[in-house]
Each structure stands twice: as structure tokens, then as C-alpha cells.
Amino acid sequence: MGDGRAHRLSLELYDPEGHRFLGPIVTGPEGIAPPAPAVITIALVFTSQNLVFGQPGRYSILLRADDSDEGRFDSSFTVRQGPPELFQ
């Protein structure tokens, strides 16, 4: 992405059935990007405070740069159900 132009990042979360339940959250680096072929490092922090996962199962994360398939990153995580005392 070091081409001297503005870029945007989007984040989406999908439930176990594949329905989007969060996002897209869109952001981007601030300032002027350096000219190519400079490497840009971006730290992303996602806080899930008060985010409710409606059911156990595998949830998917889609992170995309500039809405392109080339800048697409997919990952997933599993939500498990347990006794309430585990969450106090």
C-alpha cells in the first residue's frame, strides 16, 4: 500500500450461519503514505467489550484493504458455551 495515496481498511464479523452481524467498520491510516516501495506497518486494535455472540460456533472475520480481493484477509474463531461462573 505504499503508493502515496489514501487507503481504507474495513472489518466485518460473520456468525456461524454466515450472516454479517458487525460492520463494515471502516478506517484507514492517517497522514500521507510514503511513495512505493515503502512498507507500511499498521497496528489494529479491536475491542469486543459489550459485543454479544448470540450462539456458540465458528465466527469469521473479514479484513479488507481498499475493498479488493488482493487485500483480503480471512480468519475465524470459535465461541464456546460454558457455565456462567466462567464469565464472572
N, C-alpha and C positions, 0 to 999 in steps of 0.2 A: 504494500500500500504506500510505499514511499515514492509517490509520483507527483507531489506538490499540490494535490487537490484535496478538497474536503471529502471525508468518508463518513459513513454511518454504520453502526452496529445495531442489530436487532436480536432480541432474545424472546423465545416463546417456550411455554411448557405445555405438554400434552398429557392427558390422563391415560390410564391403561387401555381405554377403548379407542384412543387416537384422536379425541376431541381436544381442541385447544382450550385451556382454561385460564391461561395467563398470557398476556402480551397481544400483539408485539410491544415490547418495551424498546424504544429506540433511543440511542445515544450516539455519541461519536467523540473522537479526540478533539480537544480544543487547541486553537492556535494553527499555525501554518505548518503543514507537513514538509519535511526536508525533501530535496529532489531525489529521484531514483538514482542509484540502487540502495539508498539508505534503509536500514532495518528499523522498524518502529516497534517498540515493546509497549503493550498496554496491559495494565493490571485491572481486572474486572472483579468487583465485589457484588455479590447478590445476597441480600439479607432476606431470609424467609420468615421473619417474625410475623405472626398472625396469619400466615398462609396456611389454609386448611386443605389437607388432602382428603377427599371425600371417601376414598376406599383404599384398601391395600392393593398393591400391584406394581407393575413396572411403569414408571413415568419417563417421558422423553423430553430432552432439552434440545432445542434447535437454536444455534447461534449462527448468525449470517452477517457477512460483511458486504455492504453495498447491494443487498438483495440478489447476490449472484450465487450460482451453484458452485463456482470456483472457490468462493469464500465461505463455504458452508461447513459447519462443524456440528455433528450429531453425537449425543451421548444419552445415557439413561441412568436411572437409579431406582431402587426398589423400596417401596413403603411397606412395612410390615405392621400387623396389628399385634398389640400386646396388652397386658393388664394395666389399668390406669396408674398404679403405683410406679411404673417405669417412667412415667412422664411428669412426675411431680418434682 
